[in-house]
Amino acid sequence: MNILVIADSNGRSWGVLHPIPKTWVVYSFPGAKLHDADRLLHTHKDVLNFVSKTVVCVGVNDRTESTAATLAKIRSIDSWANRANKAALFMGIPPFPNLPREEQENIDRINTQARDVFGDKYVHPIEQECWE
C-alpha cells in the first residue's frame, strides 16, 4: 500500500461505485477536521513509512473555524509532507448548497487557502452543476 486517503464521513462512499485499488488505504473518520488529519500525520510517522502519497479529503467540518486556525492546519499538513518527503494532495471541498451562506463562504475560503498552500497538488472540487 502506498497511497493513503484521510477523509471525513464522506470518505465512506469511496469504493461504492468502483473498488479501491489494492495499493490504497482509505480512512474515513466521521466529523474529521483539518486538525485531526494533521495530528494523524504528525503522530503516526512510523506507521506511515509505507505511504508515498497522501490525499487529504477533510475540511467541510471546519466551516465554522477561524481563518487563522484553518490556514495553520493546512500549512502544517503541507509542512509534514515536505519534511517526510511525501506527496500530499488536498481535495477541494465541494459545495454544499443547503448550508447557510456564511458557512459556504467559509468553505470557499478554506479551498482558497488550500489552493494557495498546495498549489498544483490542490485538486479542485467537482462543481455542483456536474452532480445535480
SVG drawing of the C-alpha trace seen along z (x, -y; Angstrom):
<svg xmlns="http://www.w3.org/2000/svg" viewBox="-30 -35 42 40">
<polyline fill="none" stroke="black" stroke-width="0.4" points="0.0,0.0 1.4,-3.3 -1.5,-5.8 -3.3,-6.9 -6.6,-8.8 -7.7,-10.6 -11.3,-11.6 -14.3,-12.7 -17.5,-10.7 -17.9,-11.5 -15.0,-9.0 -17.3,-6.2 -18.5,-6.5 -15.1,-5.6 -15.2,-2.2 -19.0,-2.2 -19.0,-2.8 -15.5,-1.5 -13.3,0.8 -10.5,-0.9 -7.1,0.1 -5.1,2.6 -2.3,0.0 -4.6,-2.4 -5.9,-2.7 -8.9,-4.9 -9.5,-6.0 -12.9,-7.7 -13.4,-9.5 -16.9,-10.9 -16.6,-14.6 -12.9,-14.8 -11.4,-18.2 -8.1,-19.6 -6.5,-19.3 -7.5,-15.6 -5.7,-14.9 -2.7,-17.0 -2.5,-15.2 -2.8,-11.8 0.1,-12.6 2.4,-14.0 1.7,-11.4 1.9,-8.2 5.1,-8.9 6.5,-5.4 3.3,-3.7 3.2,-6.0 6.6,-4.9 4.9,-2.8 3.0,-5.8 4.3,-7.6 1.3,-9.8 -1.4,-11.2 -4.8,-12.5 -6.4,-14.8 -10.2,-15.0 -11.3,-16.9 -12.3,-20.5 -16.1,-20.7 -16.3,-20.2 -14.0,-23.2 -16.6,-25.6 -17.1,-27.4 -13.4,-27.7 -11.4,-30.9 -9.3,-31.7 -6.1,-31.6 -6.9,-28.1 -7.7,-26.6 -4.7,-28.2 -2.3,-27.0 -3.5,-23.4 -3.4,-23.4 0.2,-24.7 1.1,-22.1 -0.2,-19.3 1.8,-20.6 4.9,-21.0 4.6,-17.4 4.5,-16.2 7.6,-18.3 9.6,-17.1 8.5,-13.5 9.3,-13.7 5.8,-12.6 3.5,-13.8 0.3,-15.3 -2.8,-16.2 -5.6,-18.3 -9.1,-17.6 -11.1,-20.7 -14.3,-20.8 -17.3,-20.5 -20.2,-23.0 -23.0,-22.1 -25.9,-24.2 -28.0,-23.5 -25.5,-25.1 -26.0,-28.7 -24.4,-31.3 -21.7,-32.1 -20.6,-28.5 -20.5,-28.1 -18.3,-31.2 -16.0,-29.7 -15.7,-26.5 -14.7,-28.7 -12.2,-30.4 -10.7,-27.1 -10.5,-26.0 -8.6,-29.2 -6.2,-28.7 -5.6,-25.1 -5.1,-26.1 -2.6,-28.7 -0.6,-26.4 -0.8,-23.2 -0.5,-24.8 -0.6,-22.2 -1.3,-19.5 -4.7,-21.0 -7.5,-19.1 -10.4,-21.3 -13.8,-20.0 -16.4,-18.9 -18.8,-21.8 -22.3,-21.5 -23.7,-21.6 -21.8,-18.3 -23.6,-16.3 -27.1,-17.6"/>
</svg>
